[in-house]
Amino acid sequence: MLDTSLNELIFRANAIKNASRKGLFELCSIYNIKSGKCTEDCSFCAQSSRYKTDSPFYPIKSVDEVCFAADRAKKAGAIRFSIVASGKGATIQEIEIYASIISKIRAEIDIKLCASLGIIDTNSLKILKQAGLSRYHHNIETSQRFYPEIVSSHPFEDRARTINNAKKAGLEICAGGILNLGENWDDRLSMIDTLSGLDVDSIPLNILVPIPGTPLETAKPIEIKDILRTIAMFRISFPEKLIIIAGGREASLGDFQSLAYWAGADGMMIGGYLTISGNETSKDVAFMEKFLGLS
């Protein structure tokens, strides 16, 4: 895949997507339910307490606030809504709060529910599944080799273990990573290998947006051709999996966003990315109708 021309790679990836995914396209939305003061040192993250950033801090939001956000996501066209909380993991008291929020959303809004709550055990994940959670999100971020350059406060194995815990709890898995952390092409291939071994259900690909105050604040932009090659590589490697273009797509791809979907992606995150705003939802809907032929 590295030796193939970009045009040929995109052609192959698009053909594979059309054959395997049959025109499926999925919108999802995430909501920051608890923000800031994280103990971990992820080099890209504005919510780490180790860095001086403008990231907001607030405790767990009320169930009414979260239900309102879920309803808004549903009306915007999202079929999945994910609650996201800062921190290494969740206490049992927090799990019970999250479960009650999930249960209320499931009772009132017809939308599939996901969660990204850090490193947690199988029993906690079973509680969330019983409340109505269908998918757990936990990125591996990058390759196992390069991971210690990005995160030192918890090992790569903790992330893989959490993914396996979620599978044991009967949940679907959403796991991917971030491009342009300083990784090389071997690292991107290694990510593909790891995610294949973990047998995840959907793969979000984020592109780094350098946050002032974080160790990666001076990272140079990744070239568009490298983003497209990576997306195509993932599609060819995962013919039947959902591949979502998530954080950083607007800043990194600009007017070339449509090429990401020619290169094999078939999902889009809408409504912003935790501490970073995205396009207005109406703009994304117009983009889908005009450039992707979807409505």
C-alpha positions in Angstrom: 0.0 0.0 0.0 2.9 2.4 0.6 4.4 1.7 -2.8 1.1 2.1 -4.7 0.3 5.5 -6.3 -2.2 7.6 -4.4 -4.6 7.7 -7.3 -4.6 3.9 -7.6 -4.9 3.4 -3.9 -7.9 5.7 -3.7 -9.5 4.0 -6.6 -9.0 0.6 -4.9 -10.3 1.8 -1.6 -13.4 3.4 -3.1 -14.2 0.2 -5.1 -13.8 -1.8 -1.9 -16.1 0.5 0.0 -18.8 0.5 -2.6 -18.7 -3.3 -2.8 -18.6 -4.0 1.0 -20.5 -1.1 2.5 -23.3 -0.8 -0.1 -23.6 3.0 0.2 -23.9 3.0 4.0 -23.0 6.3 5.7 -23.2 7.1 9.4 -23.3 10.3 11.4 -22.4 10.3 15.0 -22.1 13.0 17.7 -20.2 13.2 20.9 -20.9 15.2 24.1 -18.4 16.2 26.7 -20.3 15.2 29.9 -17.4 15.9 32.2 -14.5 18.2 31.4 -11.0 18.9 32.5 -8.6 18.2 35.3 -7.5 14.8 33.9 -4.6 13.3 35.8 -3.1 11.7 32.6 -0.4 13.2 30.3 -1.6 12.5 26.8 0.5 15.0 24.8 -2.4 16.0 22.5 -5.1 16.6 25.1 -6.3 20.0 26.3 -8.0 18.4 29.3 -4.9 17.2 31.1 -4.2 19.0 34.4 -0.5 18.9 33.6 -0.8 21.5 30.8 -1.9 25.1 30.9 -4.7 25.4 28.3 -8.0 27.1 27.9 -10.0 23.9 28.3 -13.1 24.3 30.5 -13.6 22.4 33.8 -16.9 21.1 35.0 -18.3 18.1 36.8 -20.8 15.6 35.4 -23.6 17.5 33.6 -27.2 17.0 34.6 -29.3 14.4 33.0 -31.6 17.1 31.4 -28.6 18.7 29.8 -27.4 15.4 28.3 -30.8 14.4 27.1 -31.2 17.8 25.4 -27.9 17.3 23.6 -28.9 13.8 22.6 -32.2 15.0 21.2 -30.4 17.8 19.3 -28.0 15.2 17.8 -30.9 13.0 16.8 -32.6 15.9 15.0 -29.4 16.8 13.2 -29.3 13.3 11.7 -26.9 11.4 14.0 -27.7 7.8 14.6 -25.2 7.5 17.4 -24.7 9.7 20.4 -21.7 9.3 22.7 -21.1 10.6 26.2 -17.5 11.4 26.9 -15.9 12.1 30.3 -12.4 13.3 31.1 -10.2 11.3 33.4 -8.2 8.0 33.4 -11.4 6.1 34.4 -14.6 6.2 36.3 -15.5 5.4 39.9 -18.4 3.1 40.7 -20.4 6.1 41.8 -19.8 7.8 38.5 -20.7 4.6 36.6 -24.0 4.6 38.4 -24.6 8.2 37.4 -23.7 7.5 33.7 -25.9 4.4 33.8 -28.9 6.5 34.9 -28.3 9.1 32.2 -28.0 6.3 29.6 -31.2 4.7 30.8 -33.1 8.0 30.6 -31.9 8.8 27.1 -32.8 5.3 25.9 -36.3 5.7 27.3 -36.9 9.1 25.7 -34.8 9.3 22.5 -34.5 6.9 19.6 -30.7 7.0 19.2 -28.0 4.5 19.7 -25.8 5.2 22.7 -22.0 5.0 23.0 -19.6 6.1 25.8 -16.0 7.0 26.2 -15.2 7.0 29.9 -11.6 5.9 30.0 -10.1 2.7 31.5 -12.8 0.7 33.3 -13.4 -2.9 34.2 -15.8 -5.5 32.7 -18.4 -5.3 35.6 -18.7 -1.5 35.1 -19.2 -2.0 31.4 -21.9 -4.6 32.0 -23.7 -2.1 34.2 -23.6 0.4 31.3 -24.8 -2.2 28.8 -27.7 -3.1 31.0 -28.7 0.5 31.1 -28.8 0.7 27.3 -25.2 1.3 26.1 -24.5 -0.4 22.8 -20.9 0.6 21.9 -17.8 1.6 23.9 -15.2 4.0 22.5 -11.6 3.7 23.5 -8.9 4.8 21.1 -5.4 3.2 20.9 -4.2 6.6 19.7 -1.2 5.3 17.8 1.1 2.3 17.4 2.3 0.4 20.5 5.9 1.2 19.6 5.3 5.0 19.4 2.7 5.2 22.2 5.2 5.9 25.0 6.3 9.1 23.2 2.7 10.3 23.5 1.4 8.9 26.8 3.6 7.9 29.8 1.0 7.9 32.6 -0.6 4.6 31.6 0.6 1.9 29.3 -0.7 0.8 25.9 -1.8 -2.5 27.4 -4.4 -0.7 29.6 -6.1 0.5 26.4 -6.1 -2.9 24.8 -7.4 -4.5 28.0 -10.2 -2.0 28.2 -11.3 -2.8 24.7 -11.3 -6.5 25.5 -13.2 -5.8 28.7 -15.9 -4.1 26.7 -16.1 -7.0 24.3 -16.5 -9.4 27.3 -19.4 -7.2 28.5 -21.1 -7.7 25.1 -20.5 -4.2 23.8 -19.5 -3.2 20.3 -16.2 -1.4 20.0 -15.2 1.9 18.5 -11.4 2.4 18.5 -9.0 4.3 16.3 -6.4 6.9 16.7 -4.9 10.3 15.8 -2.8 11.1 12.8 0.1 13.5 12.9 1.3 12.8 16.5 4.8 12.3 15.1 4.3 8.7 14.0 5.8 7.3 10.8 4.2 5.0 8.2 5.3 1.9 10.0 3.3 3.1 13.0 0.2 3.6 10.9 0.5 0.1 9.6 1.0 -1.2 13.1 -2.2 0.6 14.2 -4.0 -1.3 11.4 -2.5 -4.6 12.7 -3.4 -3.9 16.3 -7.0 -2.9 15.5 -7.4 -6.0 13.3 -6.3 -8.2 16.2 -8.7 -6.4 18.5 -11.5 -6.9 16.0 -13.1 -3.5 16.5 -16.5 -2.6 14.9 -15.8 1.0 13.9 -12.7 3.1 13.4 -12.5 6.8 14.0 -9.6 8.6 12.4 -8.7 12.0 14.0 -6.2 14.4 12.6 -4.3 16.3 15.3 -5.4 19.9 16.0 -2.4 21.3 17.9 -3.7 22.9 21.2 -1.7 25.8 22.7 -0.2 24.7 26.0 0.1 21.0 25.1 3.4 19.4 24.2 2.3 19.1 20.6 1.3 22.7 20.2 4.0 23.3 17.5 3.3 20.2 15.4 3.4 21.0 11.7 0.3 20.2 9.6 0.1 16.8 8.0 -0.1 16.9 4.2 -3.5 16.2 2.7 -2.1 13.4 0.5 -0.8 11.6 3.6 -4.2 11.8 5.2 -5.9 10.4 2.1 -3.3 7.6 1.8 -3.9 6.6 5.4 -7.7 6.6 5.0 -7.4 4.4 1.9 -5.0 2.0 3.7 -7.5 1.6 6.5 -10.4 1.0 4.1 -8.4 -1.6 2.2 -7.5 -3.3 5.4 -11.0 -3.1 6.9 -13.4 -3.7 4.0 -16.5 -4.1 6.1 -15.9 -1.8 9.1 -17.2 1.7 9.6 -14.5 4.3 9.1 -15.3 7.7 10.6 -13.5 10.9 9.9 -13.6 12.7 13.2 -11.7 15.6 14.9 -9.5 17.8 12.7 -11.2 17.1 9.4 -12.2 20.7 8.8 -8.8 22.2 9.7 -6.7 19.6 8.0 -8.7 18.8 4.8 -10.4 22.1 4.2 -12.0 22.2 0.8 -10.8 18.6 0.1 -13.0 16.9 2.7 -15.0 15.1 0.0 -11.8 13.2 -1.1 -11.7 11.5 2.3 -14.9 9.7 1.4 -13.6 8.8 -2.1 -10.6 7.4 -0.2 -12.9 5.0 1.7 -14.4 6.7 4.8 -18.1 6.2 5.3 -18.8 8.1 8.6 -18.6 11.6 9.9 -18.6 13.1 13.4 -20.8 16.2 13.6 -21.4 18.8 16.3 -17.8 19.5 17.5 -15.1 17.5 19.2 -15.0 18.0 23.0 -12.9 21.1 23.4 -12.7 22.0 19.7 -15.6 23.3 17.7 -16.5 21.8 14.3 -18.6 23.0 11.4 -22.1 24.1 12.0 -24.3 21.0 11.5 -26.2 22.7 8.7 -23.0 23.1 6.8 -22.1 19.4 7.2 -25.6 18.4 6.0 -25.2 20.7 3.0 -21.8 19.1 2.3 -23.3 15.6 2.4 -26.1 16.6 0.0 -23.9 18.5 -2.5 -20.6 16.5 -2.5 -21.6 13.1 -1.3 -25.0 12.8 -2.8 -26.6 11.9 0.5 -29.7 13.3 2.2 
